[in-house]
Amino acid sequence: MAVEETTVAVATAGMTVEMIKASQLGMRAIAAAMAVGLTGVAAAIAEYGIGSAAVGATAENKDVFGLVLLLTVIPETIVIFGLVVALLLLF
């Protein structure tokens, strides 16, 4: 069944099997890059708001430094999740 579908796809697209495999590998690489890149942008946007609020809160009360440091680190985990997804896509 899968061989027939591949043969039909090759016949209609005019591509060889090697070209299809290379294209699939390229698409996985693009998806992995997007996973890391988009999560990086999302973390940067989150850091923008949280970081400025953290600096303001620390300037007013130095006792909350540990809490705001923890809140500042939380968006960084989004990038780690994106990296894990990218590695799963590639390997």
N, CA, C and O atoms as a MOPAC input file, in Angstrom:
PM7 MOZYME 1SCF
protein

 N      0.82600 1    -1.18900 1     0.00000 1
 C      0.00000 1     0.00000 1     0.00000 1
 C      0.87000 1     1.25300 1     0.00000 1
 O      0.65300 1     2.16500 1    -0.79800 1
 N      1.86000 1     1.29800 1     0.90000 1
 C      2.71900 1     2.47800 1     0.99500 1
 C      3.61100 1     2.60200 1    -0.22500 1
 O      3.92500 1     3.71000 1    -0.65800 1
 N      4.02500 1     1.45800 1    -0.78700 1
 C      4.87400 1     1.48400 1    -1.96700 1
 C      4.09800 1     2.04200 1    -3.14900 1
 O      4.63900 1     2.82300 1    -3.93300 1
 N      2.82100 1     1.64600 1    -3.28800 1
 C      2.00900 1     2.15900 1    -4.38300 1
 C      1.79500 1     3.66100 1    -4.25800 1
 O      1.84300 1     4.38700 1    -5.25100 1
 N      1.56000 1     4.12200 1    -3.03300 1
 C      1.37900 1     5.55600 1    -2.82800 1
 C      2.65200 1     6.31900 1    -3.13800 1
 O      2.60600 1     7.41200 1    -3.70300 1
 N      3.79800 1     5.74000 1    -2.76600 1
 C      5.07100 1     6.37900 1    -3.06700 1
 C      5.30800 1     6.41700 1    -4.55700 1
 O      5.78200 1     7.42000 1    -5.08900 1
 N      4.97900 1     5.31800 1    -5.24500 1
 C      5.15500 1     5.26900 1    -6.69400 1
 C      4.27100 1     6.30200 1    -7.38000 1
 O      4.70000 1     6.97000 1    -8.32100 1
 N      3.04900 1     6.42800 1    -6.91100 1
 C      2.13400 1     7.41500 1    -7.48600 1
 C      2.65100 1     8.81900 1    -7.23800 1
 O      2.60200 1     9.67600 1    -8.12000 1
 N      3.15600 1     9.05000 1    -6.00500 1
 C      3.66900 1    10.37800 1    -5.68600 1
 C      4.87700 1    10.71200 1    -6.53800 1
 O      5.03200 1    11.84900 1    -6.98300 1
 N      5.74400 1     9.71600 1    -6.77000 1
 C      6.93400 1     9.94000 1    -7.58000 1
 C      6.53000 1    10.21300 1    -9.01700 1
 O      7.08800 1    11.09300 1    -9.67300 1
 N      5.55700 1     9.45300 1    -9.50200 1
 C      5.14200 1     9.63300 1   -10.89500 1
 C      4.48700 1    10.98500 1   -11.11800 1
 O      4.67800 1    11.59800 1   -12.16800 1
 N      3.72100 1    11.45900 1   -10.14800 1
 C      3.02300 1    12.71700 1   -10.33800 1
 C      3.91100 1    13.91500 1   -10.11700 1
 O      3.75600 1    14.92800 1   -10.79800 1
 N      4.84000 1    13.82900 1    -9.18100 1
 C      5.67900 1    14.97800 1    -8.88300 1
 C      6.93700 1    15.01100 1    -9.74100 1
 O      7.58200 1    16.05500 1    -9.83800 1
 N      7.29500 1    13.91400 1   -10.35500 1
 C      8.49900 1    13.89000 1   -11.16500 1
 C      9.75900 1    13.91800 1   -10.33200 1
 O     10.79800 1    14.40200 1   -10.77900 1
 N      9.66900 1    13.39400 1    -9.10500 1
 C     10.81200 1    13.39900 1    -8.20200 1
 C     11.26000 1    11.96300 1    -7.97300 1
 O     10.45600 1    11.03200 1    -8.02000 1
 N     12.55500 1    11.79800 1    -7.72400 1
 C     13.05800 1    10.47600 1    -7.38200 1
 C     12.84700 1    10.22300 1    -5.89700 1
 O     12.53900 1    11.14000 1    -5.13600 1
 N     13.01500 1     8.97100 1    -5.49700 1
 C     12.84500 1     8.61300 1    -4.08600 1
 C     13.88700 1     9.33200 1    -3.24000 1
 O     13.58600 1     9.76300 1    -2.12700 1
 N     15.10700 1     9.46700 1    -3.74900 1
 C     16.15700 1    10.17400 1    -3.01200 1
 C     15.79300 1    11.64800 1    -2.82700 1
 O     16.07500 1    12.23700 1    -1.78400 1
 N     15.18100 1    12.22300 1    -3.82200 1
 C     14.77200 1    13.62200 1    -3.71100 1
 C     13.67500 1    13.78100 1    -2.67300 1
 O     13.64900 1    14.76800 1    -1.93800 1
 N     12.77600 1    12.82000 1    -2.61100 1
 C     11.69100 1    12.88400 1    -1.62400 1
 C     12.25500 1    12.73400 1    -0.21400 1
 O     11.84300 1    13.45000 1     0.69900 1
 N     13.20400 1    11.79900 1    -0.03100 1
 C     13.80800 1    11.61600 1     1.28600 1
 C     14.57700 1    12.86400 1     1.70900 1
 O     14.51200 1    13.26800 1     2.87000 1
 N     15.29600 1    13.47000 1     0.78800 1
 C     16.03900 1    14.69300 1     1.10600 1
 C     15.08400 1    15.83300 1     1.43300 1
 O     15.36800 1    16.65300 1     2.30600 1
 N     13.96400 1    15.88600 1     0.74200 1
 C     12.97700 1    16.91500 1     1.02000 1
 C     12.35200 1    16.73300 1     2.39900 1
 O     12.11800 1    17.70000 1     3.12400 1
 N     12.08600 1    15.47200 1     2.74800 1
 C     11.52800 1    15.20100 1     4.07600 1
 C     12.52200 1    15.56600 1     5.16700 1
 O     12.12700 1    16.10900 1     6.19800 1
 N     13.79100 1    15.28300 1     4.96500 1
 C     14.82500 1    15.63700 1     5.93700 1
 C     14.92300 1    17.15600 1     6.07700 1
 O     15.08500 1    17.67700 1     7.18100 1
 N     14.82400 1    17.84200 1     4.97400 1
 C     14.86500 1    19.30800 1     5.00700 1
 C     13.67200 1    19.90300 1     5.72800 1
 O     13.80300 1    20.88000 1     6.46500 1
 N     12.51000 1    19.31000 1     5.51200 1
 C     11.31400 1    19.80900 1     6.19700 1
 C     11.40500 1    19.58400 1     7.69600 1
 O     10.95600 1    20.42200 1     8.47900 1
 N     11.99100 1    18.44300 1     8.10800 1
 C     12.18100 1    18.20700 1     9.55100 1
 C     13.16800 1    19.21100 1    10.12700 1
 O     12.98200 1    19.67800 1    11.25000 1
 N     14.20800 1    19.55000 1     9.38400 1
 C     15.18500 1    20.53400 1     9.86300 1
 C     14.52400 1    21.91000 1     9.99500 1
 O     14.78500 1    22.63500 1    10.95500 1
 N     13.68400 1    22.26100 1     9.04500 1
 C     12.98300 1    23.54600 1     9.12000 1
 C     12.03400 1    23.56300 1    10.31800 1
 O     11.93600 1    24.56600 1    11.02500 1
 N     11.34400 1    22.46000 1    10.54000 1
 C     10.42500 1    22.39000 1    11.68900 1
 C     11.18400 1    22.49400 1    13.00300 1
 O     10.72200 1    23.15300 1    13.93400 1
 N     12.35100 1    21.84800 1    13.09000 1
 C     13.16000 1    21.94000 1    14.30600 1
 C     13.65100 1    23.36700 1    14.52300 1
 O     13.64500 1    23.87000 1    15.64600 1
 N     14.06900 1    24.00600 1    13.45500 1
 C     14.52500 1    25.39400 1    13.57700 1
 C     13.38800 1    26.31000 1    14.01500 1
 O     13.58500 1    27.21700 1    14.82300 1
 N     12.21000 1    26.06700 1    13.48100 1
 C     11.06000 1    26.87900 1    13.88200 1
 C     10.69600 1    26.63700 1    15.34500 1
 O     10.30200 1    27.56900 1    16.04600 1
 N     10.82300 1    25.40300 1    15.80700 1
 C     10.49700 1    25.09500 1    17.20800 1
 C     11.41500 1    25.86300 1    18.14300 1
 O     10.95400 1    26.43200 1    19.13200 1
 N     12.68700 1    25.88600 1    17.84900 1
 C     13.62500 1    26.60300 1    18.70900 1
 C     13.47400 1    28.12000 1    18.53700 1
 O     13.48000 1    28.86400 1    19.51800 1
 N     13.34100 1    28.56300 1    17.30800 1
 C     13.26200 1    30.00300 1    17.04900 1
 C     12.00800 1    30.64600 1    17.60600 1
 O     12.07600 1    31.70700 1    18.22700 1
 N     10.87500 1    30.01900 1    17.39200 1
 C      9.62100 1    30.60600 1    17.86900 1
 C      9.52800 1    30.58000 1    19.38900 1
 O      9.00200 1    31.51600 1    19.98900 1
 N     10.03100 1    29.52500 1    20.01800 1
 C     10.02900 1    29.51700 1    21.47500 1
 C     11.00900 1    30.54700 1    22.02700 1
 O     10.78000 1    31.11600 1    23.09400 1
 N     12.09200 1    30.78400 1    21.30500 1
 C     13.02900 1    31.82900 1    21.72400 1
 C     12.39700 1    33.20700 1    21.65900 1
 O     12.59000 1    34.02700 1    22.55600 1
 N     11.64600 1    33.46000 1    20.60500 1
 C     10.95500 1    34.74700 1    20.47700 1
 C      9.88600 1    34.88700 1    21.56000 1
 O      9.72700 1    35.96100 1    22.14000 1
 N      9.16200 1    33.81700 1    21.82900 1
 C      8.13800 1    33.86000 1    22.87300 1
 C      8.75700 1    34.10300 1    24.23800 1
 O      8.20900 1    34.85500 1    25.04400 1
 N      9.89200 1    33.47700 1    24.50400 1
 C     10.57300 1    33.70100 1    25.78400 1
 C     11.07800 1    35.12900 1    25.89100 1
 O     11.04000 1    35.72400 1    26.96800 1
 N     11.54700 1    35.68100 1    24.78900 1
 C     12.02400 1    37.06600 1    24.81400 1
 C     10.88200 1    38.03000 1    25.10500 1
 O     11.04700 1    38.98200 1    25.86800 1
 N      9.73700 1    37.78600 1    24.50400 1
 C      8.57700 1    38.65400 1    24.75900 1
 C      8.15400 1    38.55400 1    26.22100 1
 O      7.82400 1    39.56100 1    26.84600 1
 N      8.16400 1    37.33700 1    26.76300 1
 C      7.79100 1    37.15500 1    28.16800 1
 C      8.82200 1    37.80300 1    29.08700 1
 O      8.46300 1    38.41300 1    30.09400 1
 N     10.08800 1    37.67300 1    28.74500 1
 C     11.14300 1    38.27100 1    29.55800 1
 C     11.04200 1    39.78800 1    29.56400 1
 O     11.36100 1    40.43900 1    30.55900 1
 N     10.60100 1    40.33900 1    28.45400 1
 C     10.46600 1    41.79100 1    28.36000 1
 C      9.53000 1    42.32200 1    29.44400 1
 O      9.87300 1    43.26400 1    30.15800 1
 N      8.37600 1    41.73300 1    29.56100 1
 C      7.40500 1    42.21000 1    30.54400 1
 C      7.78100 1    41.83700 1    31.96600 1
 O      7.67500 1    42.65500 1    32.87900 1
 N      8.21200 1    40.62100 1    32.14900 1
 C      8.53300 1    40.15500 1    33.50200 1
 C      9.79900 1    40.83200 1    34.01400 1
 O      9.88000 1    41.18200 1    35.19100 1
 N     10.76500 1    41.01400 1    33.16200 1
 C     12.02200 1    41.61900 1    33.59400 1
 C     11.85900 1    43.05500 1    34.03800 1
 O     12.42200 1    43.46800 1    35.05200 1
 N     11.08900 1    43.81800 1    33.27900 1
 C     10.89700 1    45.21400 1    33.66800 1
 C     10.10400 1    45.30600 1    34.96700 1
 O     10.39400 1    46.15600 1    35.81000 1
 N      9.11500 1    44.45000 1    35.13600 1
 C      8.35400 1    44.45400 1    36.38900 1
 C      9.22100 1    43.97400 1    37.55200 1
 O      9.08000 1    44.46800 1    38.67000 1
 N     10.10300 1    43.02900 1    37.30500 1
 C     10.97900 1    42.51400 1    38.35400 1
 C     11.95800 1    43.58000 1    38.82300 1
 O     12.21500 1    43.71300 1    40.02000 1
 N     12.49800 1    44.33300 1    37.88600 1
 C     13.42200 1    45.40100 1    38.26800 1
 C     12.69700 1    46.46900 1    39.07600 1
 O     13.23600 1    46.98800 1    40.05300 1
 N     11.49100 1    46.79100 1    38.67300 1
 C     10.71100 1    47.77900 1    39.42000 1
 C     10.36800 1    47.30300 1    40.82000 1
 O     10.45700 1    48.06500 1    41.78200 1
 N      9.97400 1    46.03700 1    40.93000 1
 C      9.62200 1    45.49900 1    42.24600 1
 C     10.84200 1    45.41300 1    43.14800 1
 O     10.75200 1    45.67200 1    44.34800 1
 N     11.98100 1    45.05000 1    42.57400 1
 C     13.20700 1    44.96700 1    43.37500 1
 C     13.67600 1    46.35300 1    43.81200 1
 O     14.21500 1    46.51400 1    44.90700 1
 N     13.47100 1    47.34200 1    42.96300 1
 C     13.85900 1    48.70400 1    43.33700 1
 C     13.01800 1    49.21300 1    44.50100 1
 O     13.51500 1    49.96500 1    45.34000 1
 N     11.77200 1    48.82000 1    44.56100 1
 C     10.90200 1    49.27300 1    45.64700 1
 C     11.11700 1    48.47100 1    46.92100 1
 O     11.06900 1    49.02800 1    48.01800 1
 N     11.35700 1    47.14700 1    46.78700 1
 C     11.51700 1    46.29800 1    47.95900 1
 C     12.57800 1    45.24900 1    47.66200 1
 O     12.34800 1    44.34300 1    46.86100 1
 N     13.70800 1    45.36200 1    48.28400 1
 C     14.82100 1    44.44700 1    48.00200 1
 C     14.57300 1    43.03900 1    48.54500 1
 O     15.29500 1    42.11200 1    48.17800 1
 N     13.59100 1    42.85800 1    49.39300 1
 C     13.30700 1    41.53500 1    49.95400 1
 C     12.67100 1    40.59000 1    48.93700 1
 O     12.68300 1    39.37700 1    49.14400 1
 N     12.12200 1    41.11000 1    47.85300 1
 C     11.45200 1    40.26400 1    46.86000 1
 C     12.39500 1    39.84100 1    45.73900 1
 O     11.95100 1    39.30900 1    44.72100 1
 N     13.68400 1    40.07200 1    45.91900 1
 C     14.62800 1    39.75400 1    44.84800 1
 C     14.60700 1    38.27000 1    44.47100 1
 O     14.62800 1    37.94000 1    43.28500 1
 N     14.56600 1    37.38800 1    45.43900 1
 C     14.56200 1    35.94400 1    45.15600 1
 C     13.31700 1    35.52100 1    44.39500 1
 O     13.38900 1    34.70500 1    43.47700 1
 N     12.18200 1    36.07600 1    44.77600 1
 C     10.92900 1    35.73700 1    44.09600 1
 C     10.92900 1    36.23400 1    42.65700 1
 O     10.54500 1    35.49700 1    41.74800 1
 N     11.35000 1    37.46200 1    42.44200 1
 C     11.34000 1    37.99100 1    41.07000 1
 C     12.40100 1    37.31700 1    40.20600 1
 O     12.23800 1    37.19800 1    38.99200 1
 N     13.47900 1    36.88200 1    40.83300 1
 C     14.47900 1    36.12500 1    40.06600 1
 C     13.88100 1    34.81000 1    39.57900 1
 O     14.10000 1    34.39800 1    38.44100 1
 N     13.12800 1    34.16500 1    40.45000 1
 C     12.45800 1    32.91600 1    40.06200 1
 C     11.43600 1    33.16600 1    38.95400 1
 O     11.34600 1    32.38400 1    38.00700 1
 N     10.67200 1    34.24000 1    39.06400 1
 C      9.67600 1    34.56400 1    38.03400 1
 C     10.33800 1    34.92700 1    36.70500 1
 O      9.75800 1    34.71200 1    35.64100 1
 N     11.53800 1    35.47100 1    36.76700 1
 C     12.25100 1    35.81400 1    35.54300 1
 C     12.77800 1    34.56900 1    34.83400 1
 O     12.90100 1    34.55900 1    33.61000 1
 N     13.08200 1    33.53800 1    35.58200 1
 C     13.65900 1    32.32200 1    34.99700 1
 C     12.58300 1    31.43800 1    34.36300 1
 O     12.88400 1    30.67700 1    33.44500 1
 N     11.36300 1    31.52200 1    34.82400 1
 C     10.29300 1    30.63700 1    34.33900 1
 C     10.11000 1    30.68500 1    32.81500 1
 O      9.96500 1    29.62400 1    32.20900 1
 N     10.10800 1    31.85300 1    32.16500 1
 C      9.95300 1    31.83100 1    30.69500 1
 C     11.09200 1    31.14200 1    29.96300 1
 O     10.91500 1    30.70100 1    28.82800 1
 N     12.23800 1    31.04100 1    30.57900 1
 C     13.35600 1    30.36200 1    29.92000 1
 C     13.07200 1    28.88300 1    29.71300 1
 O     13.64800 1    28.26000 1    28.82200 1
 N     12.19500 1    28.32000 1    30.52400 1
 C     11.88300 1    26.90500 1    30.34700 1
 C     11.16000 1    26.64600 1    29.02900 1
 O     11.19500 1    25.53400 1    28.50200 1
 N     10.50700 1    27.67500 1    28.50200 1
 C      9.82800 1    27.51400 1    27.21800 1
 C     10.83300 1    27.16900 1    26.12700 1
 O     10.55700 1    26.34300 1    25.25700 1
 N     11.98200 1    27.79800 1    26.17900 1
 C     13.02300 1    27.53500 1    25.18000 1
 C     13.55000 1    26.10600 1    25.33200 1
 O     13.86300 1    25.44200 1    24.34300 1
 N     13.64500 1    25.64600 1    26.56700 1
 C     14.10500 1    24.26600 1    26.77500 1
 C     13.09500 1    23.28800 1    26.16900 1
 O     13.48300 1    22.29600 1    25.55200 1
 N     11.81200 1    23.56800 1    26.34300 1
 C     10.80100 1    22.70600 1    25.72200 1
 C     10.92700 1    22.72900 1    24.19400 1
 O     10.80200 1    21.69200 1    23.54300 1
 N     11.17000 1    23.89100 1    23.63700 1
 C     11.36600 1    23.98600 1    22.19000 1
 C     12.58400 1    23.21400 1    21.72700 1
 O     12.56200 1    22.59300 1    20.66400 1
 N     13.64900 1    23.24800 1    22.51700 1
 C     14.84700 1    22.49400 1    22.17000 1
 C     14.57300 1    20.99600 1    22.22500 1
 O     15.04100 1    20.24800 1    21.36600 1
 N     13.82800 1    20.55700 1    23.21600 1
 C     13.48600 1    19.12900 1    23.31500 1
 C     12.65300 1    18.70200 1    22.10700 1
 O     12.89000 1    17.63800 1    21.53500 1
 N     11.69100 1    19.51800 1    21.72200 1
 C     10.86500 1    19.19000 1    20.55600 1
 C     11.73000 1    19.13700 1    19.29600 1
 O     11.55200 1    18.26100 1    18.45000 1
 N     12.65700 1    20.07000 1    19.18000 1
 C     13.53600 1    20.07500 1    18.00500 1
 C     14.40300 1    18.82800 1    17.95600 1
 O     14.59400 1    18.24100 1    16.89200 1
 N     14.92500 1    18.42600 1    19.10400 1
 C     15.74200 1    17.21500 1    19.12400 1
 C     14.91300 1    15.98300 1    18.80700 1
 O     15.39300 1    15.06600 1    18.14100 1
 N     13.67400 1    15.95400 1    19.27800 1
 C     12.80500 1    14.82200 1    18.94400 1
 C     12.48900 1    14.78600 1    17.45800 1
 O     12.34800 1    13.70800 1    16.88100 1
 N     12.37700 1    15.94200 1    16.83800 1
 C     12.10500 1    15.97700 1    15.40300 1
 C     13.30900 1    15.49400 1    14.59500 1
 O     13.15900 1    14.83900 1    13.56400 1
 N     14.48500 1    15.82400 1    15.07400 1
 C     15.67600 1    15.49300 1    14.30100 1
 C     16.15100 1    14.05600 1    14.51200 1
 O     16.70200 1    13.44500 1    13.59600 1
 N     15.94100 1    13.51200 1    15.71900 1
 C     16.49600 1    12.17500 1    16.00400 1
 C     15.42100 1    11.16800 1    16.30500 1
 O     15.72200 1    10.00200 1    16.56500 1

